[in-house]
Amino acid sequence: MKQREAFFDNARFFLILLVVFGHLISPLKGDSDLLNGIYTFIYLFHMPAFILISGYFSKGYDQPGYIQKVFRKTLIPYFIFQIIYCFFYYLTGYEDNLTLTLFDPHWTLWFLLSLFFWNLMLKVFAKRRYALPLAFLLGIAVGYLPLDASYLSVERTFTFFPIFLLGNLMDKRHFEKLSRKSFRIPAVCFLFLTLIACFYAFPDEASDWLLGSKTYADMGVLDWSAGFYRALTYAVSIATTLGFLAVVPKGRHNFTVYGARTLYIYLLHGFIIKLIGLSKVYNQMDALYQYAALFIGALLLCRILGSGVVKEVAKPMIELKAPKFLHKISLNHH
């Protein structure tokens, strides 16, 4: 079995922690400048970094059976969780009617749908000359089209594809260069200055641009300048993503194992956060210690949902594999 690289699992762990924390603070960010700045900072790079890493690990796209493997890892769990979410939203009262919408992804599920399409798009783009500039131009152009942006995750698929393609075109030495100690201090300084800028320089509507889920018209920008804003978003997001990767530790740590289970955390945390949203936890939550408690809660949630026990229970839904204890029962039976 191929040895996993600790650097990438470490990166994934920190990113999934930021995903969960970002979702936890989302209902509060409108009432807190502090949380709004942190939220903007997180959204600058947490999904772009995930997408870049996913692109890096999609180098086998032209091998036989690769698309079938991607189909099994992305679309099958997507459809399973999409149906579960449809019932979940209805049973919890988030939606008044039970509607089975298979191609309009619920919340976090857009990533699985887009991931499948990104892998397909590699077959068209990856070996072409000027593939990367063309992908960026497409990502900018799609915002002008009068699309139903969320259907089949089309807006996000085209918006984030250049970052996925960039990851695919990178090789190990690029990441090794980023990990050099000489990059670390400049990267920390850059990330700190970017965080400060998120408090003072970024407009309130910046998060819409970072989500990549709406057309320019949906965001209220109707003139040609919208493409310039998306190009600027790309530049800042990629710079922040590379800054983040430069500070990720390379060695194995006690949290590294959770980075190998980010898909479990990603798919399962949404249900818990939506249930928290139904409670009164967020009422009158406006103190710094309460925000710190939310971060600790995000950390605990990652540790619990990334645990071996949860992995075994959820494995049939996510990886379509029987839990280990069933294998043991089967072997003992034979």
RODO-840967 format. One line per 4 residues: their letters; for each residue x, y, z of N, C-alpha, C. Coordinates in steps of 0.2 Angstrom, whole numbers, plus 5000, padded with zeros to 4 digits. Layout:
A) X:Y:Z:X:Y:Z:X:Y:Z | ...;
//
This chain:
MKQR) 5004:4994:5000:5000:5000:5000:5004:5006:5000 | 5003:5011:4996:5007:5017:4995:5006:5021:5001 | 5012:5023:5004:5013:5027:5010:5010:5034:5009 | 5006:5037:5013:5003:5043:5012:5008:5048:5014;
EAFF) 5007:5054:5011:5012:5060:5013:5009:5064:5018 | 5013:5064:5024:5010:5068:5029:5009:5075:5028 | 5013:5079:5024:5012:5086:5022:5005:5087:5020 | 5003:5083:5015:4996:5084:5012:4990:5082:5017;
DNAR) 4991:5077:5021:4986:5076:5026:4986:5081:5032 | 4992:5084:5033:4992:5090:5038:4988:5095:5035 | 4990:5097:5029:4986:5102:5025:4979:5101:5025 | 4977:5095:5024:4969:5093:5024:4966:5094:5030;
FFLI) 4970:5092:5036:4967:5093:5042:4966:5100:5044 | 4971:5105:5043:4970:5112:5045:4964:5115:5040 | 4964:5112:5034:4958:5115:5030:4951:5113:5032 | 4951:5107:5034:4944:5104:5036:4942:5107:5042;
LLVV) 4947:5109:5047:4946:5112:5053:4943:5119:5051 | 4946:5123:5046:4944:5129:5044:4937:5129:5041 | 4935:5124:5037:4929:5123:5034:4923:5122:5040 | 4925:5118:5045:4920:5117:5050:4919:5124:5054;
FGHL) 4925:5127:5056:4924:5133:5060:4921:5139:5055 | 4922:5139:5049:4919:5144:5045:4911:5143:5045 | 4909:5137:5044:4902:5135:5044:4899:5137:5051 | 4903:5135:5056:4900:5137:5063:4899:5144:5064;
ISPL) 4904:5148:5062:4903:5156:5063:4899:5159:5058 | 4897:5156:5052:4893:5159:5047:4887:5163:5049 | 4883:5160:5054:4877:5163:5056:4878:5169:5060 | 4884:5170:5063:4886:5176:5067:4889:5181:5064;
KGDS) 4892:5180:5058:4897:5185:5055:4894:5191:5053 | 4887:5191:5052:4884:5198:5050:4883:5203:5056 | 4884:5200:5062:4884:5204:5068:4890:5206:5071 | 4896:5203:5068:4902:5204:5071:4907:5205:5066;
DLLN) 4911:5211:5067:4916:5213:5062:4922:5208:5063 | 4923:5206:5069:4929:5201:5070:4927:5195:5066 | 4921:5192:5067:4920:5186:5064:4919:5186:5056 | 4917:5192:5054:4916:5193:5047:4923:5193:5044;
GIYT) 4928:5197:5047:4935:5197:5045:4938:5190:5044 | 4937:5186:5050:4940:5179:5050:4937:5175:5045 | 4930:5175:5044:4926:5172:5039:4929:5173:5032 | 4930:5179:5030:4933:5181:5024:4940:5179:5023;
FIYL) 4944:5179:5028:4951:5176:5027:4951:5169:5026 | 4946:5165:5030:4946:5158:5029:4944:5156:5022 | 4939:5160:5019:4936:5158:5013:4941:5160:5007 | 4946:5164:5008:4950:5166:5003:4954:5160:5001;
FHMP) 4956:5155:5005:4960:5150:5003:4958:5143:5005 | 4953:5142:5010:4952:5135:5012:4949:5130:5006 | 4944:5133:5002:4942:5128:4997:4947:5128:4991 | 4950:5134:4989:4955:5134:4984:4961:5129:4986;
AFIL) 4963:5129:4992:4969:5125:4994:4966:5117:4993 | 4960:5116:4996:4958:5109:4995:4957:5107:4987 | 4955:5112:4983:4954:5110:4976:4961:5109:4973 | 4966:5113:4975:4973:5113:4972:4976:5106:4974;
ISGY) 4975:5104:4980:4978:5097:4982:4974:5092:4978 | 4967:5092:4977:4963:5087:4974:4966:5087:4967 | 4968:5093:4964:4970:5093:4957:4977:5089:4956 | 4981:5090:4961:4988:5087:4962:4987:5080:4962;
FSKG) 4982:5077:4965:4981:5070:4966:4977:5067:4960 | 4976:5071:4955:4972:5068:4949:4976:5067:4943 | 4982:5065:4944:4987:5065:4939:4986:5058:4934 | 4982:5054:4937:4980:5047:4933:4974:5048:4929;
YDQP) 4972:5054:4927:4966:5055:4924:4965:5052:4917 | 4971:5050:4914:4971:5047:4907:4972:5039:4908 | 4972:5037:4914:4973:5029:4914:4967:5026:4914 | 4967:5019:4911:4961:5016:4911:4957:5015:4917;
GYIQ) 4951:5015:4918:4947:5014:4924:4947:5020:4928 | 4950:5026:4927:4951:5031:4932:4944:5035:4933 | 4941:5036:4927:4934:5040:4928:4929:5035:4932 | 4929:5029:4931:4925:5024:4934:4926:5025:4942;
KVFR) 4933:5025:4943:4935:5026:4951:4933:5032:4953 | 4933:5038:4950:4931:5044:4952:4924:5045:4953 | 4920:5041:4948:4913:5041:4948:4911:5038:4955 | 4914:5032:4957:4912:5029:4963:4914:5033:4969;
KTLI) 4919:5037:4969:4921:5041:4975:4918:5047:4975 | 4915:5050:4970:4912:5056:4970:4904:5056:4969 | 4902:5053:4964:4895:5054:4962:4890:5049:4966 | 4893:5043:4968:4889:5039:4972:4888:5042:4979;
PYFI) 4893:5044:4982:4892:5047:4989:4888:5053:4988 | 4889:5057:4982:4885:5063:4981:4877:5061:4981 | 4875:5057:4977:4868:5055:4977:4865:5052:4983 | 4869:5048:4987:4867:5046:4993:4866:5051:4998;
FQII) 4870:5056:4999:4870:5061:5004:4865:5067:5001 | 4864:5067:4995:4859:5072:4992:4852:5070:4994 | 4851:5063:4994:4844:5061:4996:4843:5061:5003 | 4849:5060:5007:4848:5060:5014:4847:5068:5016;
YCFF) 4850:5072:5013:4849:5079:5015:4842:5082:5013 | 4839:5079:5008:4832:5081:5006:4827:5079:5012 | 4828:5073:5014:4824:5071:5020:4826:5075:5026 | 4832:5076:5027:4835:5079:5033:4832:5086:5034;
YYLT) 4832:5090:5028:4829:5097:5028:4822:5097:5030 | 4818:5092:5027:4811:5091:5028:4809:5089:5035 | 4813:5084:5038:4811:5082:5045:4813:5087:5050 | 4818:5091:5049:4820:5096:5054:4817:5103:5053;
GYED) 4813:5103:5048:4809:5109:5047:4812:5115:5043 | 4818:5113:5040:4822:5118:5036:4818:5120:5030 | 4814:5114:5028:4810:5115:5022:4803:5112:5023 | 4798:5116:5021:4791:5114:5022:4789:5108:5018;
NLTL) 4792:5107:5012:4790:5101:5008:4796:5097:5007 | 4794:5090:5006:4800:5086:5004:4801:5086:4997 | 4806:5088:4994:4808:5089:4987:4814:5085:4986 | 4814:5080:4981:4820:5077:4980:4824:5080:4974;
TLFD) 4828:5084:4975:4832:5088:4970:4839:5085:4969 | 4839:5081:4964:4846:5077:4963:4851:5081:4960 | 4850:5086:4956:4855:5089:4953:4856:5096:4955 | 4853:5098:4960:4854:5105:4963:4857:5104:4970;
PHWT) 4864:5103:4971:4867:5101:4977:4865:5105:4983 | 4864:5101:4988:4863:5104:4995:4870:5106:4998 | 4870:5112:5000:4876:5115:5004:4883:5112:5002 | 4886:5108:5006:4893:5106:5005:4894:5101:4999;
LWFL) 4888:5098:4997:4889:5093:4992:4891:5095:4985 | 4891:5102:4984:4893:5104:4977:4900:5102:4976 | 4904:5101:4981:4911:5099:4980:4912:5092:4976 | 4908:5088:4978:4908:5081:4975:4906:5081:4968;
LSLF) 4901:5085:4967:4899:5085:4960:4904:5089:4955 | 4907:5094:4958:4912:5098:4954:4918:5094:4953 | 4920:5090:4958:4926:5086:4958:4925:5081:4952 | 4919:5078:4952:4919:5073:4946:4920:5077:4939;
FWNL) 4916:5083:4939:4917:5086:4932:4924:5089:4931 | 4928:5091:4936:4935:5093:4935:4939:5088:4933 | 4938:5082:4935:4942:5076:4933:4940:5075:4925 | 4934:5075:4923:4932:5074:4916:4935:5080:4912;
MLKV) 4935:5086:4915:4938:5092:4911:4945:5091:4910 | 4949:5088:4914:4956:5087:4913:4958:5083:4907 | 4953:5079:4905:4954:5075:4898:4954:5080:4892 | 4950:5085:4893:4950:5090:4887:4956:5095:4888;
FAKR) 4957:5097:4894:4962:5103:4895:4969:5101:4896 | 4970:5096:4900:4977:5095:4904:4983:5096:4899 | 4982:5093:4893:4988:5092:4889:4988:5097:4883 | 4984:5102:4883:4983:5107:4878:4988:5113:4880;
RYAL) 4990:5116:4874:4995:5122:4875:4990:5128:4878 | 4993:5131:4882:4989:5137:4885:4983:5135:4889 | 4983:5129:4892:4977:5126:4895:4975:5130:4901 | 4980:5133:4905:4979:5136:4911:4976:5143:4910;
PLAF) 4979:5147:4905:4976:5154:4904:4969:5153:4901 | 4968:5148:4897:4961:5146:4894:4956:5145:4900 | 4958:5141:4905:4954:5139:4910:4952:5145:4914 | 4957:5150:4915:4956:5156:4919:4951:5160:4915;
LLGI) 4952:5161:4909:4947:5165:4904:4940:5162:4905 | 4939:5155:4905:4933:5152:4905:4930:5153:4912 | 4934:5153:4917:4931:5154:4924:4929:5161:4925 | 4932:5166:4921:4930:5173:4922:4924:5174:4917;
AVGY) 4924:5171:4911:4918:5172:4907:4911:5169:4909 | 4912:5163:4913:4906:5160:4915:4901:5164:4919 | 4904:5169:4923:4901:5173:4927:4896:5178:4923 | 4897:5179:4917:4893:5184:4913:4887:5180:4910;
LPLD) 4887:5173:4910:4882:5170:4907:4875:5169:4912 | 4869:5170:4909:4863:5170:4913:4861:5162:4915 | 4865:5159:4919:4864:5152:4921:4861:5152:4927 | 4858:5146:4928:4855:5144:4935:4862:5141:4938;
ASYL) 4865:5146:4942:4872:5145:4944:4873:5138:4949 | 4868:5136:4953:4868:5131:4957:4867:5124:4954 | 4863:5124:4948:4861:5118:4945:4868:5114:4943 | 4868:5108:4945:4874:5104:4943:4881:5107:4945;
SVER) 4880:5112:4950:4886:5116:4952:4890:5119:4947 | 4886:5121:4942:4890:5123:4935:4894:5130:4937 | 4892:5134:4940:4896:5140:4942:4902:5139:4945 | 4902:5135:4951:4908:5133:4954:4912:5129:4951;
TFTF) 4910:5124:4947:4914:5120:4943:4918:5124:4938 | 4916:5129:4934:4920:5133:4930:4924:5138:4933 | 4921:5141:4939:4925:5146:4943:4931:5143:4946 | 4931:5137:4949:4936:5134:4952:4941:5129:4948;
FPIF) 4938:5128:4942:4942:5123:4938:4950:5125:4937 | 4951:5132:4936:4958:5134:4935:4962:5132:4940 | 4960:5132:4947:4964:5130:4952:4965:5123:4953 | 4960:5119:4951:4961:5112:4951:4966:5110:4945;
LLGN) 4966:5113:4939:4970:5112:4934:4977:5114:4936 | 4978:5120:4940:4984:5122:4942:4988:5117:4947 | 4984:5114:4951:4986:5108:4955:4988:5102:4951 | 4984:5101:4946:4986:5095:4942:4993:5096:4938;
LMDK) 4994:5102:4937:5000:5104:4933:5006:5105:4938 | 5005:5105:4944:5011:5106:4949:5014:5099:4950 | 5020:5098:4952:5023:5092:4954:5026:5093:4961 | 5029:5087:4963:5031:5087:4970:5036:5092:4972;
RHFE) 5040:5094:4967:5046:5099:4968:5043:5106:4970 | 5037:5107:4967:5034:5114:4968:5032:5114:4975 | 5029:5109:4978:5027:5109:4985:5033:5109:4990 | 5038:5105:4987:5044:5105:4992:5047:5112:4992;
KLSR) 5047:5116:4986:5050:5123:4986:5046:5127:4991 | 5039:5126:4991:5035:5130:4995:5036:5129:5003 | 5038:5122:5004:5039:5120:5011:5046:5122:5014 | 5050:5125:5010:5057:5128:5012:5056:5132:5018;
KSFR) 5061:5132:5023:5061:5136:5029:5061:5144:5026 | 5065:5145:5021:5066:5152:5019:5059:5155:5017 | 5054:5151:5015:5047:5154:5013:5043:5155:5019 | 5044:5151:5024:5040:5151:5030:5038:5158:5033;
IPAV) 5044:5162:5035:5043:5168:5038:5039:5173:5033 | 5041:5174:5027:5038:5178:5022:5030:5176:5022 | 5029:5170:5022:5022:5167:5021:5018:5169:5027 | 5021:5168:5033:5017:5170:5039:5016:5178:5039;
CFLF) 5021:5182:5037:5019:5189:5037:5014:5191:5032 | 5014:5187:5026:5009:5189:5021:5002:5187:5023 | 5002:5181:5026:4995:5179:5029:4992:5183:5034 | 4997:5186:5039:4995:5190:5044:4992:5197:5041;
LTLI) 4996:5200:5036:4994:5206:5033:4987:5205:5029 | 4986:5199:5026:4980:5197:5023:4974:5197:5028 | 4976:5194:5033:4970:5194:5039:4968:5201:5041 | 4973:5205:5042:4972:5212:5044:4968:5216:5038;
ACFY) 4970:5214:5032:4966:5217:5026:4959:5215:5026 | 4958:5209:5028:4951:5206:5028:4946:5210:5033 | 4950:5213:5038:4946:5217:5043:4944:5224:5041 | 4949:5227:5037:4949:5234:5035:4948:5235:5028;
AFPD) 4950:5231:5023:4950:5233:5016:4945:5229:5012 | 4943:5223:5014:4938:5219:5010:4931:5222:5011 | 4928:5223:5005:4921:5225:5006:4916:5219:5009 | 4911:5221:5012:4906:5216:5015:4904:5210:5010;
EASD) 4903:5212:5004:4901:5207:4999:4906:5203:4996 | 4912:5203:4999:4918:5199:4996:4917:5192:4997 | 4913:5190:5002:4912:5182:5003:4908:5179:4997 | 4904:5183:4994:4900:5181:4988:4905:5179:4982;
WLLG) 4910:5183:4981:4915:5182:4976:4919:5176:4978 | 4920:5175:4984:4925:5169:4986:4921:5163:4986 | 4915:5163:4987:4911:5157:4986:4910:5154:4979 | 4911:5159:4974:4910:5157:4967:4904:5153:4965;
SKTY) 4899:5154:4969:4892:5151:4968:4887:5155:4964 | 4889:5161:4962:4884:5166:4959:4886:5169:4953 | 4882:5170:4948:4884:5174:4942:4885:5181:4944 | 4888:5185:4940:4889:5192:4941:4883:5196:4942;
ADMG) 4878:5194:4938:4871:5197:4939:4868:5196:4945 | 4869:5190:4948:4866:5188:4954:4869:5192:4960 | 4876:5194:4959:4879:5198:4964:4878:5205:4963 | 4874:5207:4958:4873:5214:4957:4878:5218:4953;
VLDW) 4882:5215:4950:4887:5218:4945:4886:5217:4938 | 4883:5222:4935:4880:5221:4928:4885:5223:4922 | 4891:5226:4924:4895:5229:4919:4901:5224:4918 | 4905:5226:4913:4911:5222:4911:4916:5222:4917;
SAGF) 4916:5226:4922:4921:5226:4927:4921:5220:4932 | 4915:5216:4931:4914:5210:4935:4920:5205:4934 | 4922:5204:4928:4927:5200:4926:4934:5202:4929 | 4935:5208:4930:4941:5211:4933:4941:5209:4941;
YRAL) 4935:5209:4944:4935:5207:4951:4936:5200:4952 | 4933:5196:4947:4935:5189:4948:4942:5187:4947 | 4945:5191:4942:4953:5190:4941:4957:5192:4947 | 4954:5197:4950:4958:5199:4957:4956:5194:4962;
TYAV) 4951:5191:4962:4949:5186:4967:4954:5180:4966 | 4954:5178:4960:4959:5172:4959:4966:5174:4961 | 4969:5180:4960:4975:5182:4962:4976:5181:4969 | 4972:5184:4973:4972:5185:4980:4971:5178:4983;
SIAT) 4967:5174:4980:4965:5167:4983:4971:5162:4982 | 4974:5163:4976:4980:5158:4974:4986:5160:4979 | 4987:5167:4979:4993:5169:4984:4992:5167:4991 | 4986:5167:4993:4984:5166:5000:4985:5158:5001;
TLGF) 4983:5154:4996:4983:5147:4996:4990:5145:4996 | 4995:5148:4992:5002:5146:4992:5005:5148:4999 | 5003:5154:5002:5005:5156:5008:5003:5151:5014 | 4997:5148:5013:4995:5143:5018:4999:5137:5018;
LAVV) 5000:5135:5011:5004:5128:5010:5011:5129:5013 | 5014:5135:5012:5021:5136:5015:5022:5135:5022 | 5016:5136:5026:5017:5136:5033:5014:5129:5036 | 5012:5124:5032:5010:5118:5034:5016:5114:5036;
PKGR) 5016:5111:5042:5021:5106:5044:5022:5100:5040 | 5028:5097:5039:5029:5092:5034:5029:5085:5038 | 5031:5085:5045:5031:5079:5048:5024:5076:5050 | 5025:5070:5053:5019:5067:5055:5017:5069:5063;
HNFT) 5011:5071:5064:5009:5073:5070:5002:5069:5073 | 5000:5071:5079:4994:5067:5081:4988:5068:5077 | 4988:5074:5074:4982:5076:5070:4982:5074:5062 | 4988:5071:5060:4989:5069:5053:4984:5064:5051;
VYGA) 4983:5059:5055:4978:5054:5053:4971:5057:5051 | 4969:5062:5055:4962:5065:5053:4962:5068:5046 | 4968:5070:5044:4969:5073:5037:4967:5068:5032 | 4968:5062:5033:4966:5056:5029:4959:5055:5028;
RTLY) 4955:5058:5033:4948:5056:5034:4944:5063:5033 | 4946:5067:5029:4943:5074:5028:4936:5073:5025 | 4936:5068:5020:4929:5067:5017:4924:5065:5022 | 4925:5061:5027:4920:5059:5032:4918:5066:5036;
IYLL) 4923:5070:5038:4922:5076:5042:4918:5081:5037 | 4920:5081:5031:4916:5086:5026:4909:5084:5025 | 4908:5078:5024:4901:5076:5023:4896:5075:5029 | 4899:5074:5035:4895:5073:5041:4894:5079:5045;
HGFI) 4899:5084:5045:4898:5089:5049:4892:5094:5048 | 4890:5094:5042:4884:5098:5040:4878:5097:5044 | 4877:5091:5045:4871:5089:5048:4871:5091:5056 | 4877:5091:5059:4877:5093:5066:4877:5101:5066;
IKLI) 4880:5104:5061:4880:5112:5061:4873:5114:5060 | 4869:5111:5055:4862:5113:5054:4858:5111:5060 | 4859:5106:5064:4855:5105:5070:4857:5110:5076 | 4863:5112:5076:4865:5117:5081:4862:5124:5079;
GLSK) 4861:5125:5072:4857:5131:5070:4850:5131:5072 | 4847:5125:5073:4840:5125:5076:4839:5126:5083 | 4845:5126:5087:4845:5127:5094:4846:5134:5095 | 4846:5136:5102:4847:5143:5104:4854:5145:5105;
VYNQ) 4859:5140:5103:4866:5141:5105:4868:5148:5102 | 4866:5150:5096:4868:5157:5094:4865:5163:5097 | 4860:5162:5100:4857:5168:5103:4861:5171:5108 | 4862:5178:5108:4866:5182:5112:4874:5179:5113;
MDAL) 4876:5177:5107:4883:5174:5107:4887:5180:5104 | 4891:5184:5108:4894:5190:5105:4901:5191:5109 | 4903:5187:5113:4909:5188:5117:4915:5184:5114 | 4921:5186:5115:4927:5183:5112:4928:5176:5115;
YQYA) 4926:5175:5121:4927:5168:5124:4922:5163:5121 | 4916:5166:5119:4911:5162:5115:4914:5160:5108 | 4917:5164:5105:4920:5163:5098:4925:5158:5099 | 4929:5159:5104:4935:5154:5105:4932:5147:5107;
ALFI) 4926:5147:5110:4923:5140:5112:4920:5137:5105 | 4918:5141:5100:4916:5139:5094:4922:5135:5090 | 4928:5138:5091:4934:5135:5088:4935:5129:5091 | 4935:5128:5097:4936:5122:5101:4931:5117:5099;
GALL) 4925:5119:5098:4919:5115:5096:4921:5112:5089 | 4924:5116:5084:4925:5114:5078:4931:5109:5078 | 4936:5110:5082:4941:5105:5083:4939:5098:5086 | 4934:5099:5091:4931:5092:5093:4927:5089:5088;
LCRI) 4924:5093:5084:4919:5090:5079:4924:5086:5074 | 4929:5089:5072:4934:5086:5067:4937:5079:5070 | 4939:5080:5077:4942:5074:5080:4936:5068:5081 | 4930:5070:5082:4925:5065:5083:4923:5062:5076;
LGSG) 4922:5066:5071:4919:5064:5065:4925:5061:5061 | 4931:5062:5063:4937:5059:5059:4940:5053:5063 | 4936:5051:5068:4938:5045:5072:4937:5039:5069 | 4941:5034:5071:4940:5027:5068:4933:5024:5068;
VVKE) 4930:5025:5074:4923:5023:5075:4918:5025:5070 | 4918:5032:5069:4914:5035:5064:4915:5033:5057 | 4922:5032:5056:4924:5030:5049:4921:5023:5048 | 4921:5019:5052:4919:5012:5051:4911:5012:5050;
VAKP) 4908:5016:5054:4900:5016:5054:4898:5019:5047 | 4902:5025:5045:4899:5028:5039:4902:5026:5033 | 4907:5021:5033:4911:5019:5027:4906:5016:5022 | 4901:5012:5023:4896:5010:5018:4893:5015:5014;
MIEL) 4892:5021:5017:4889:5027:5014:4894:5031:5009 | 4900:5031:5012:4905:5036:5009:4909:5032:5004 | 4912:5026:5006:4916:5023:5002:4913:5016:4999 | 4907:5015:5001:4903:5009:4998:4907:5003:5000;
KAPK) 4910:5003:5006:4914:4997:5009:4911:4995:5015 | 4911:4988:5016:4908:4986:5023:4913:4987:5028 | 4910:4989:5034:4915:4990:5040:4919:4984:5041 | 4925:4985:5045:4930:4980:5046:4927:4974:5050;
FLHK) 4922:4976:5055:4920:4971:5060:4915:4966:5056 | 4912:4968:5050:4908:4964:5046:4913:4959:5042 | 4918:4961:5040:4923:4957:5037:4926:4951:5042 | 4927:4953:5048:4929:4949:5053:4924:4943:5054;
ISLN) 4917:4946:5055:4912:4941:5056:4911:4936:5050 | 4912:4939:5044:4912:4935:5038:4917:4930:5038 | 4924:4932:5040:4929:4927:5040:4929:4922:5045 | 4926:4924:5051:4925:4919:5056:4920:4914:5054;
HH) 4915:4916:5051:4909:4912:5049:4912:4907:5044 | 4916:4909:5039:4919:4904:5034:4924:4899:5038;
//
